[in-house]
Amino acid sequence: MESITLSVQDMSCNHCVNAIETALQDIKVDGKADLESKTVQVNFDETKVDISAIKEAITDQGYNVQ
């Protein structure tokens, strides 16, 4: 299991948090968005999903990932 923290600077409300967390759940990734720090802590199985798929799931919701 791998764990990373991504910066998502354009989160501005709880709707953003829910959209990101739901998008990650849809690809079977455990993600916890933190509105205050504008980060997403992601835990995932690197044999099943890669970081580009995680970033794509977030950007598909309209957010920029760093």
DOVO-453589 format. One line per field, with one value per residue: x, y, z of N, C-alpha, C in turn; residue in three letters; residue number from 1. Coordinates in Angstrom, 2 decimals, decimal comma. Each point is the difference from the previous one (the first is absolute). Last residue first. Layout:
! DOVO-453589
n_x = [X; ...]
n_y = [Y; ...]
n_z = [Z; ...]
ca_x = [X; ...]
ca_y = [Y; ...]
ca_z = [Z; ...]
c_x = [X; ...]
c_y = [Y; ...]
c_z = [Z; ...]
resn = [ala; ...]
resi = [NUM; ...]
This chain:
! DOVO-453589
n_x = [-1,34; -5,10; -5,17; -5,47; -4,50; -1,47; 3,04; 4,35; 0,93; 0,96; 4,29; 3,72; 0,68; 1,96; 4,71; 2,71; -1,05; -2,17; -0,06; 4,04; 1,19; -3,39; -1,47; -1,55; 0,41; -1,35; -0,25; -0,53; -0,43; -0,91; -4,22; -3,23; 0,59; -1,06; 0,86; -0,37; 0,80; -1,57; -2,34; -2,76; -3,72; 0,82; 1,79; -2,88; -2,29; 2,17; 0,08; -3,86; -1,00; 2,22; -1,59; -3,75; 0,48; 2,97; 3,52; 4,56; 3,87; 4,75; 2,42; 4,29; 1,68; 2,47; 0,54; 1,15; -0,57; 0,34]
n_y = [19,07; 1,25; 2,34; -0,38; -1,55; -4,74; -2,97; -0,21; -3,33; -4,34; -0,64; -0,93; -4,44; -2,84; 0,11; -2,49; -5,26; -5,26; -4,64; -1,23; 2,94; 1,41; 3,90; 4,94; 5,70; 5,47; 5,43; 5,80; 4,83; 1,70; 0,31; -3,37; -5,34; -5,55; -5,42; -5,40; -5,27; -3,14; -2,18; 2,31; 2,71; 2,71; 4,27; 3,56; 1,88; 3,28; 4,41; 2,67; 1,81; 3,94; 4,04; 1,95; 2,65; 4,33; 2,08; -1,89; -0,05; -1,55; -4,79; -3,89; -4,89; -4,65; -5,67; -5,74; -5,83; -5,73]
n_z = [-7,92; -2,61; -1,10; -1,44; -1,71; -0,68; -2,08; 1,88; 3,24; -1,47; -1,89; 2,76; 1,20; -3,13; -0,41; 3,07; 0,09; 1,06; 1,17; 2,42; 3,64; 4,03; 3,73; 2,82; 0,97; 1,42; -1,20; 0,70; 1,62; 4,62; 2,21; -1,27; -0,74; -1,53; -1,11; -2,37; -2,28; -4,36; -4,00; -3,37; 1,18; 3,85; -0,57; -0,99; 3,64; 2,62; -1,74; 0,40; 4,29; 1,38; -1,71; 1,97; 3,86; -0,96; -2,71; -3,35; -3,09; 0,39; 0,75; 0,74; 2,29; 2,34; 1,12; 0,67; -0,94; 0,45]
ca_x = [1,44; 0,75; 1,39; 1,01; 0,21; -0,99; -1,28; -0,11; -0,21; -1,29; -1,03; -0,02; -0,50; -1,44; -0,62; -0,20; 1,22; -0,23; -1,33; -0,13; 0,70; 0,78; -0,41; 0,56; -0,48; 0,83; -0,72; 0,74; -0,15; 1,36; 0,84; -0,29; 0,04; 0,30; -0,57; 0,51; -0,36; 1,13; 0,45; 1,11; -0,43; -0,68; 1,04; 0,72; -0,87; -0,02; 1,31; 0,20; -0,83; 0,51; 1,27; -0,38; -0,22; -1,16; -0,48; -1,12; -1,27; -0,16; -1,13; -0,47; -0,07; -0,79; 0,55; -0,69; 0,77; -0,85]
ca_y = [0,22; -0,80; -0,12; 0,52; 1,44; 0,71; -0,18; 1,04; 1,31; -0,04; 0,17; 1,41; 0,74; -0,25; 0,77; 1,40; 0,81; 1,34; 0,09; -1,06; 0,37; -1,17; -0,83; -1,32; -1,13; -1,14; -1,27; -1,20; -0,17; -0,06; 1,02; 1,31; 0,95; 1,38; 0,91; 1,36; 0,63; 0,62; -0,91; -0,77; -0,63; -1,25; -0,96; -0,37; -0,91; -1,28; -0,65; -0,36; -1,16; -1,13; -0,37; -0,67; -1,41; -0,28; 1,18; -0,43; 0,66; 1,37; 0,37; 1,36; 0,85; 1,20; 1,26; 1,17; 1,23; 1,17]
ca_z = [-0,04; 0,95; -0,39; 0,92; -0,21; 0,80; -0,68; -1,03; 0,64; 0,66; -1,03; -0,39; 1,16; 0,05; -1,10; 0,39; 0,07; -0,53; -0,60; -1,00; -1,23; -0,36; -1,13; 0,27; -0,79; 0,42; 0,00; -0,38; -1,45; -0,54; 0,61; -0,56; 1,12; -0,35; 0,99; 0,02; 1,27; 0,71; 1,07; -0,57; -1,25; 0,35; 0,40; -1,22; -0,76; 0,71; -0,12; -1,40; -0,32; 0,76; -0,64; -1,26; 0,28; 0,85; 0,73; 0,84; -0,33; 0,48; -0,87; 0,20; -1,19; 0,23; -0,49; 0,50; -0,08; 0,00]
c_x = [0,71; 1,49; 0,77; 1,40; 1,04; 0,17; -1,14; -1,29; -0,16; -0,32; -1,40; -1,10; -0,11; -0,64; -1,52; -0,65; -0,35; 1,29; -0,30; -1,34; -0,03; 0,64; 0,96; -0,50; 0,76; -0,58; 1,00; -0,94; 0,87; 0,02; 1,41; 0,95; -0,13; -0,08; 0,44; -0,74; 0,63; -0,54; 1,26; 0,67; 1,11; -0,41; -0,62; 1,08; 0,69; -0,85; -0,01; 1,31; 0,20; -0,77; 0,57; 1,25; -0,47; -0,15; -1,17; -0,47; -1,21; -1,36; -0,44; -1,10; -0,53; 0,09; -0,92; 0,71; -0,85; 0,89]
c_y = [-1,09; 0,29; -0,71; -0,22; 0,63; 1,52; 0,68; -0,12; 1,09; 1,35; 0,01; 0,27; 1,48; 0,76; -0,19; 0,83; 1,46; 0,80; 1,35; 0,06; -1,09; 0,26; -1,17; -0,92; -1,27; -1,24; -1,09; -1,20; -1,15; -0,12; 0,02; 1,07; 1,40; 0,89; 1,42; 0,86; 1,39; 0,67; 0,48; -0,88; -0,81; -0,75; -1,35; -1,03; -0,47; -1,03; -1,37; -0,76; -0,47; -1,27; -1,25; -0,47; -0,78; -1,49; -0,27; 1,20; -0,59; 0,64; 1,40; 0,29; 1,37; 0,87; 1,13; 1,25; 1,17; 1,23]
c_z = [0,76; -0,18; 1,11; -0,53; 0,90; -0,09; 0,77; -0,78; -1,05; 0,65; 0,62; -1,03; -0,34; 1,16; -0,01; -1,11; 0,27; 0,11; -0,63; -0,72; -1,07; -1,35; -0,20; -1,10; 0,39; -0,66; 0,36; -0,01; -0,52; -1,52; -0,60; 0,54; -0,58; 1,24; -0,34; 1,00; 0,03; 1,26; 0,71; 1,06; -0,66; -1,26; 0,38; 0,31; -1,27; -0,73; 0,67; -0,19; -1,44; -0,38; 0,66; -0,73; -1,22; 0,23; 0,94; 0,81; 0,71; -0,29; 0,45; -1,02; 0,38; -1,24; 0,39; -0,52; 0,48; 0,00]
resn = [gln; val; asn; tyr; gly; gln; asp; thr; ile; ala; glu; lys; ile; ala; ser; ile; asp; val; lys; thr; glu; asp; phe; asn; val; gln; val; thr; lys; ser; glu; leu; asp; ala; lys; gly; asp; val; lys; ile; asp; gln; leu; ala; thr; glu; ile; ala; asn; val; cys; his; asn; cys; ser; met; asp; gln; val; ser; leu; thr; ile; ser; glu; met]
resi = [66; 65; 64; 63; 62; 61; 60; 59; 58; 57; 56; 55; 54; 53; 52; 51; 50; 49; 48; 47; 46; 45; 44; 43; 42; 41; 40; 39; 38; 37; 36; 35; 34; 33; 32; 31; 30; 29; 28; 27; 26; 25; 24; 23; 22; 21; 20; 19; 18; 17; 16; 15; 14; 13; 12; 11; 10; 9; 8; 7; 6; 5; 4; 3; 2; 1]
